[in-house]
Amino acid sequence: MPPAAHDHDHERTIVVRPPSEATLRPGAKILNDTYIIESVLGQGGMGEVYKAEHIELAAKRAIKIIIPQFARDPQYVSLFIEEARKLSNVYNDAIVRYYEFSRDEAGARYLVMEYVDGPSLATVIRSRKFKPPEVVRLLERIGYGLTAAYEQGIKAHRDLSPGNIILPNGDVNQAKVIDFGIAKAETGRDPTALSDGAGKEQYKSPEQNGMFGGAAAVDQRSDIYSLGLVLAAAAIGKQLDMGSDMASRYIARQSVPDLSALPARLRPLIGWMLEPNPEKRPQTMRALLEEVALMTDVPTRLGGSAAPKGDGASVTAPAPAAPRLPKMPLEDEPSRLNLRLLAMIGGGVLAAAAIVGGAVVLLRPSPPTADSVRAEVADAVAGYRCADVVYAVDADRVATLSGYVSTEEDLKQLKQRVENVRGLGGSTINIRLRPWPYCEVSAVLKPIVGAGGPTAPGLTLASADSVARLGAPLALDIRAPAFDGYAYIDYYNTGGEVMHLFPSEKDPLNFRPARNNFVVGRPPQVGMRGCWVLSGDTGQQLVTYIASTDALFPGPRPPREEAKDYMSALAEVVTGGGGQVAKLLFFDLQPADGERRTDASCASN
């Protein structure tokens, strides 16, 4: 029997606050002045999402705020932290990036994510229908992205709907999944639900509507069901009728819905995904994608279809266990197939081609596997001096690289080596230049950099406009981590020198209590007398802050010294243990802006 129509429905009501009641206003700075708010993206009864800019990186971010009322709930907090930690390790271009999960002094929780600009799939399908090849591409793009998330321990997205898929430039090849259902399955409520919750109910699986084991049975097969409804909506330009209340939603999910409005070639595929019993659906997203590869006659992400133009579909329902889905060409125009054939031959891929009755037939060897591509990428990024390159290769052999190298020549060579990897399905390369000594400083401090949450130290420029200019005083806003310890603040330049700002000859006492806020370079303060004027060459500069429960050195170091000598000393005392954390602040030193009056007693750096 279906559950009573009133069962918990009142708990899903979303009360949307008017924009005038938003917690934050445009121009507000948050998280130790790291981000500046630009606008409200969405509001719900328990949370808000903002568009913001990282002040130092000039990068756009989406920041979801859990208001303090819910941020103090330990069950929510632990679940959010755990899932945010897993999602931060997902490197797939189809999944929105999760960067940081932090808390401010007022107790509000902030989830910092990649900002994706573009219409939602929900918006696009209101204006047009997707052709079958586009639907298949959307399935592959979303499916491979979700598979990358499952491989990091994410059980399910739980909230797939057209509103949670963004299409930059309206292009399915750039589709990106957002808004994972963090903490929903375990708590039954969503502290950051926005105003489109009612529409999302149309895309819930039978398990999410109390059938086949209920919430405890929700896994990637549930996502497969929801994705099937998303694909159906894209194909017909509107959502399928899956019930308007809990009782009707329960009834609608007792059988495969009516798919007669879909193109014939798509019905067996989507029908298989929409089997009510999860045991009769594809058991994993990867198994579904493998079947789609056979259906489209494309064993790799690089090749196209060798099938002739035509529908080639069957309306026969697939067998529950492992249906043989009909062949479907990915491209409707034969000319594109011919171009792909020429590209394959020109690219050195061994292929044989024959023209039989006007159709192009390809005979090609087995494609490289994801493991073999991963091994070649590992070779391509190895061997660079003073570099740290992190890479990931997903199931469709798309590589994502991040990190830094020390020279332009290294960066150019790295990109070329990656592009030459045989069988690579694409790449996203986010490699920065970090010249010496910055690259070596980063390497030495890497074991203790990046701690988040309450243990994180703070280090930002304290100038009025957050810009450092020649001839201006150097001022740094410091926040100690959540433990008592010694503070070490050092300034590096590309000339290979390091200046020890704190402790120094003027300020030798550097023990600081937990969460202490102080400014270096702007006296007078209690126990703070040193000040400096910015000089030298413009361009990238580096300041580091190390906090340690134990003193790093037995005595004071010289005011200035060679960076290589200091790196050698630091390498011996940085342990990577819990009693040490560090923060790196990279900033550009700008030319002087008019006449500035500075204190003649301040040292020039």
FENWO-V543156 format. One record per residue. N is the residue number from 1. RES is the residue in three letters. PHI is phi as a letter, one per 20 degrees, with the letter a starting at -180 (none if undefined). NEAR is the number of other C-alpha atoms within 8 Angstrom. Layout:
n	res	phi	near
N	RES	PHI	NEAR
N	RES	PHI	NEAR
This chain:
n	res	phi	near
1	MET	none	2
2	PRO	f	6
3	PRO	f	9
4	ALA	g	7
5	ALA	f	8
6	HIS	e	7
7	ASP	f	8
8	HIS	m	6
9	ASP	f	9
10	HIS	f	7
11	GLU	f	6
12	ARG	e	8
13	THR	f	6
14	ILE	d	10
15	VAL	e	7
16	VAL	e	9
17	ARG	f	9
18	PRO	f	6
19	PRO	g	7
20	SER	f	4
21	GLU	d	6
22	ALA	f	11
23	THR	f	4
24	LEU	d	6
25	ARG	d	9
26	PRO	g	8
27	GLY	n	7
28	ALA	f	8
29	LYS	d	10
30	ILE	c	10
31	LEU	l	9
32	ASN	l	8
33	ASP	l	9
34	THR	e	11
35	TYR	c	12
36	ILE	d	14
37	ILE	f	15
38	GLU	d	11
39	SER	a	9
40	VAL	e	11
41	LEU	e	8
42	GLY	a	9
43	GLN	c	14
44	GLY	c	14
45	GLY	f	11
46	MET	c	10
47	GLY	a	14
48	GLU	b	15
49	VAL	c	12
50	TYR	c	13
51	LYS	e	14
52	ALA	b	13
53	GLU	c	12
54	HIS	f	12
55	ILE	f	10
56	GLU	f	6
57	LEU	e	5
58	ALA	l	7
59	ALA	d	7
60	LYS	f	10
61	ARG	c	12
62	ALA	d	13
63	ILE	c	12
64	LYS	e	13
65	ILE	d	12
66	ILE	e	14
67	ILE	f	10
68	PRO	g	10
69	GLN	g	6
70	PHE	e	10
71	ALA	f	13
72	ARG	e	8
73	ASP	e	8
74	PRO	f	7
75	GLN	f	7
76	TYR	g	11
77	VAL	f	10
78	SER	f	8
79	LEU	f	10
80	PHE	f	10
81	ILE	f	9
82	GLU	f	8
83	GLU	f	11
84	ALA	f	12
85	ARG	f	8
86	LYS	f	11
87	LEU	f	12
88	SER	f	11
89	ASN	e	7
90	VAL	e	11
91	TYR	d	11
92	ASN	b	10
93	ASP	f	9
94	ALA	e	13
95	ILE	d	12
96	VAL	f	12
97	ARG	f	10
98	TYR	d	11
99	TYR	d	9
100	GLU	b	11
101	PHE	c	12
102	SER	c	11
103	ARG	c	12
104	ASP	e	10
105	GLU	f	5
106	ALA	e	6
107	GLY	n	9
108	ALA	f	12
109	ARG	d	13
110	TYR	c	13
111	LEU	d	13
112	VAL	e	12
113	MET	c	13
114	GLU	f	11
115	TYR	e	9
116	VAL	d	8
117	ASP	e	6
118	GLY	q	9
119	PRO	f	12
120	SER	f	12
121	LEU	g	13
122	ALA	g	11
123	THR	f	9
124	VAL	f	10
125	ILE	f	13
126	ARG	f	8
127	SER	d	7
128	ARG	a	7
129	LYS	e	9
130	PHE	e	11
131	LYS	f	7
132	PRO	g	10
133	PRO	f	10
134	GLU	f	9
135	VAL	f	12
136	VAL	f	10
137	ARG	f	10
138	LEU	f	12
139	LEU	g	10
140	GLU	f	9
141	ARG	f	13
142	ILE	f	12
143	GLY	f	11
144	TYR	f	15
145	GLY	f	13
146	LEU	f	12
147	THR	g	11
148	ALA	f	13
149	ALA	f	11
150	TYR	f	11
151	GLU	f	7
152	GLN	e	10
153	GLY	n	7
154	ILE	f	11
155	LYS	f	8
156	ALA	a	10
157	HIS	f	11
158	ARG	m	12
159	ASP	b	13
160	LEU	f	14
161	SER	a	12
162	PRO	g	9
163	GLY	f	11
164	ASN	d	12
165	ILE	c	14
166	ILE	d	15
167	LEU	d	14
168	PRO	g	11
169	ASN	m	6
170	GLY	m	8
171	ASP	d	8
172	VAL	f	10
173	ASN	f	7
174	GLN	d	10
175	ALA	g	14
176	LYS	c	12
177	VAL	e	12
178	ILE	c	9
179	ASP	l	6
180	PHE	f	7
181	GLY	f	10
182	ILE	f	9
183	ALA	m	13
184	LYS	f	10
185	ALA	f	11
186	GLU	f	5
187	THR	d	9
188	GLY	m	7
189	ARG	c	9
190	ASP	d	10
191	PRO	f	8
192	THR	c	12
193	ALA	f	11
194	LEU	d	13
195	SER	e	11
196	ASP	d	7
197	GLY	f	10
198	ALA	f	7
199	GLY	f	7
200	LYS	f	12
201	GLU	f	7
202	GLN	f	12
203	TYR	d	13
204	LYS	f	14
205	SER	e	11
206	PRO	g	15
207	GLU	f	13
208	GLN	f	11
209	ASN	d	11
210	GLY	n	11
211	MET	d	9
212	PHE	l	9
213	GLY	n	8
214	GLY	m	12
215	ALA	g	9
216	ALA	f	6
217	ALA	e	8
218	VAL	f	13
219	ASP	b	8
220	GLN	f	13
221	ARG	f	13
222	SER	f	16
223	ASP	f	14
224	ILE	f	13
225	TYR	f	14
226	SER	f	14
227	LEU	f	12
228	GLY	f	12
229	LEU	f	13
230	VAL	f	13
231	LEU	f	12
232	ALA	f	12
233	ALA	f	12
234	ALA	f	14
235	ALA	f	13
236	ILE	d	11
237	GLY	n	12
238	LYS	a	8
239	GLN	f	11
240	LEU	f	7
241	ASP	f	5
242	MET	d	11
243	GLY	o	12
244	SER	d	7
245	ASP	b	7
246	MET	f	14
247	ALA	f	11
248	SER	f	10
249	ARG	f	13
250	TYR	f	15
251	ILE	f	9
252	ALA	f	10
253	ARG	e	12
254	GLN	e	8
255	SER	b	7
256	VAL	f	9
257	PRO	f	9
258	ASP	f	5
259	LEU	d	7
260	SER	f	7
261	ALA	f	6
262	LEU	e	10
263	PRO	g	9
264	ALA	g	10
265	ARG	f	13
266	LEU	e	10
267	ARG	f	12
268	PRO	f	14
269	LEU	f	9
270	ILE	f	12
271	GLY	f	14
272	TRP	f	13
273	MET	f	12
274	LEU	d	13
275	GLU	f	12
276	PRO	f	10
277	ASN	e	8
278	PRO	g	11
279	GLU	f	6
280	LYS	e	11
281	ARG	e	15
282	PRO	g	15
283	GLN	e	11
284	THR	b	8
285	MET	f	14
286	ARG	f	9
287	ALA	f	9
288	LEU	f	10
289	LEU	f	11
290	GLU	f	8
291	GLU	f	10
292	VAL	f	10
293	ALA	f	11
294	LEU	f	10
295	MET	f	12
296	THR	e	12
297	ASP	m	13
298	VAL	c	12
299	PRO	f	8
300	THR	c	8
301	ARG	f	9
302	LEU	e	7
303	GLY	e	9
304	GLY	d	11
305	SER	e	11
306	ALA	e	11
307	ALA	f	10
308	PRO	f	8
309	LYS	f	9
310	GLY	q	7
311	ASP	f	8
312	GLY	l	8
313	ALA	d	10
314	SER	c	8
315	VAL	e	8
316	THR	f	5
317	ALA	f	6
318	PRO	f	12
319	ALA	f	7
320	PRO	f	8
321	ALA	f	7
322	ALA	b	7
323	PRO	f	8
324	ARG	e	8
325	LEU	f	10
326	PRO	f	10
327	LYS	f	11
328	MET	b	13
329	PRO	f	15
330	LEU	f	9
331	GLU	d	11
332	ASP	e	8
333	GLU	d	7
334	PRO	g	9
335	SER	f	6
336	ARG	f	8
337	LEU	f	13
338	ASN	f	9
339	LEU	f	8
340	ARG	f	10
341	LEU	g	9
342	LEU	f	8
343	ALA	f	8
344	MET	f	12
345	ILE	f	10
346	GLY	f	7
347	GLY	e	6
348	GLY	n	6
349	VAL	e	7
350	LEU	f	8
351	ALA	b	10
352	ALA	d	7
353	ALA	c	8
354	ALA	b	7
355	ILE	d	8
356	VAL	c	7
357	GLY	l	4
358	GLY	n	5
359	ALA	d	7
360	VAL	e	12
361	VAL	d	10
362	LEU	d	10
363	LEU	d	7
364	ARG	c	7
365	PRO	f	6
366	SER	f	4
367	PRO	f	7
368	PRO	f	8
369	THR	e	8
370	ALA	f	11
371	ASP	f	6
372	SER	f	8
373	VAL	f	15
374	ARG	f	11
375	ALA	f	8
376	GLU	f	10
377	VAL	f	12
378	ALA	g	9
379	ASP	f	7
380	ALA	f	10
381	VAL	e	11
382	ALA	e	6
383	GLY	n	4
384	TYR	e	8
385	ARG	f	6
386	CYS	l	10
387	ALA	b	11
388	ASP	b	8
389	VAL	d	11
390	VAL	d	7
391	TYR	c	10
392	ALA	b	9
393	VAL	c	12
394	ASP	e	12
395	ALA	f	9
396	ASP	e	10
397	ARG	m	15
398	VAL	e	13
399	ALA	e	14
400	THR	c	13
401	LEU	c	13
402	SER	b	11
403	GLY	p	11
404	TYR	b	12
405	VAL	c	18
406	SER	e	14
407	THR	c	9
408	GLU	f	7
409	GLU	f	6
410	ASP	f	10
411	LEU	f	12
412	LYS	f	8
413	GLN	f	8
414	LEU	f	10
415	LYS	f	9
416	GLN	f	8
417	ARG	f	10
418	VAL	f	10
419	GLU	f	8
420	ASN	e	6
421	VAL	f	11
422	ARG	f	7
423	GLY	n	10
424	LEU	f	12
425	GLY	e	10
426	GLY	p	7
427	SER	b	10
428	THR	c	9
429	ILE	d	8
430	ASN	d	8
431	ILE	d	11
432	ARG	e	8
433	LEU	e	10
434	ARG	c	10
435	PRO	f	10
436	TRP	f	10
437	PRO	e	12
438	TYR	g	11
439	CYS	f	14
440	GLU	f	10
441	VAL	g	9
442	SER	g	9
443	ALA	f	10
444	VAL	f	11
445	LEU	e	10
446	LYS	g	8
447	PRO	f	8
448	ILE	c	12
449	VAL	e	10
450	GLY	o	9
451	ALA	f	9
452	GLY	d	9
453	GLY	m	8
454	PRO	f	8
455	THR	e	10
456	ALA	f	12
457	PRO	e	13
458	GLY	d	11
459	LEU	b	12
460	THR	b	11
461	LEU	f	11
462	ALA	d	9
463	SER	f	10
464	ALA	g	5
465	ASP	d	4
466	SER	l	7
467	VAL	c	10
468	ALA	e	13
469	ARG	c	11
470	LEU	g	13
471	GLY	n	10
472	ALA	e	12
473	PRO	f	11
474	LEU	e	13
475	ALA	c	12
476	LEU	c	12
477	ASP	e	13
478	ILE	d	12
479	ARG	c	11
480	ALA	f	16
481	PRO	f	15
482	ALA	e	10
483	PHE	b	10
484	ASP	f	10
485	GLY	a	13
486	TYR	e	12
487	ALA	d	14
488	TYR	c	13
489	ILE	c	12
490	ASP	c	12
491	TYR	d	12
492	TYR	d	14
493	ASN	c	10
494	THR	f	10
495	GLY	f	4
496	GLY	n	11
497	GLU	d	11
498	VAL	c	13
499	MET	d	11
500	HIS	e	14
501	LEU	f	12
502	PHE	b	12
503	PRO	f	14
504	SER	b	11
505	GLU	f	6
506	LYS	e	8
507	ASP	c	12
508	PRO	f	9
509	LEU	e	6
510	ASN	d	10
511	PHE	e	8
512	ARG	c	10
513	PRO	f	9
514	ALA	g	10
515	ARG	m	9
516	ASN	f	9
517	ASN	d	8
518	PHE	b	7
519	VAL	d	10
520	VAL	e	14
521	GLY	n	13
522	ARG	c	12
523	PRO	f	9
524	PRO	e	6
525	GLN	c	7
526	VAL	f	4
527	GLY	m	6
528	MET	c	11
529	ARG	c	11
530	GLY	f	13
531	CYS	b	13
532	TRP	b	11
533	VAL	d	14
534	LEU	f	13
535	SER	b	8
536	GLY	n	6
537	ASP	e	5
538	THR	f	9
539	GLY	o	8
540	GLN	f	8
541	GLN	c	12
542	LEU	c	12
543	VAL	c	11
544	THR	c	12
545	TYR	c	12
546	ILE	d	11
547	ALA	d	14
548	SER	b	12
549	THR	f	10
550	ASP	d	7
551	ALA	f	8
552	LEU	f	6
553	PHE	c	5
554	PRO	f	5
555	GLY	b	4
556	PRO	f	8
557	ARG	e	5
558	PRO	f	6
559	PRO	g	9
560	ARG	c	8
561	GLU	b	10
562	GLU	f	9
563	ALA	g	11
564	LYS	f	8
565	ASP	f	8
566	TYR	f	10
567	MET	f	11
568	SER	f	8
569	ALA	f	8
570	LEU	f	9
571	ALA	g	8
572	GLU	e	7
573	VAL	d	7
574	VAL	e	11
575	THR	e	7
576	GLY	n	7
577	GLY	e	6
578	GLY	f	5
579	GLY	e	7
580	GLN	c	13
581	VAL	c	16
582	ALA	b	14
583	LYS	c	12
584	LEU	d	11
585	LEU	c	9
586	PHE	e	8
587	PHE	b	10
588	ASP	e	10
589	LEU	e	13
590	GLN	e	10
591	PRO	f	7
592	ALA	f	9
593	ASP	d	6
594	GLY	m	4
595	GLU	e	5
596	ARG	c	7
597	ARG	e	5
598	THR	c	9
599	ASP	f	5
600	ALA	f	5
601	SER	e	4
602	CYS	f	10
603	ALA	f	8
604	SER	e	7
605	ASN	e	8
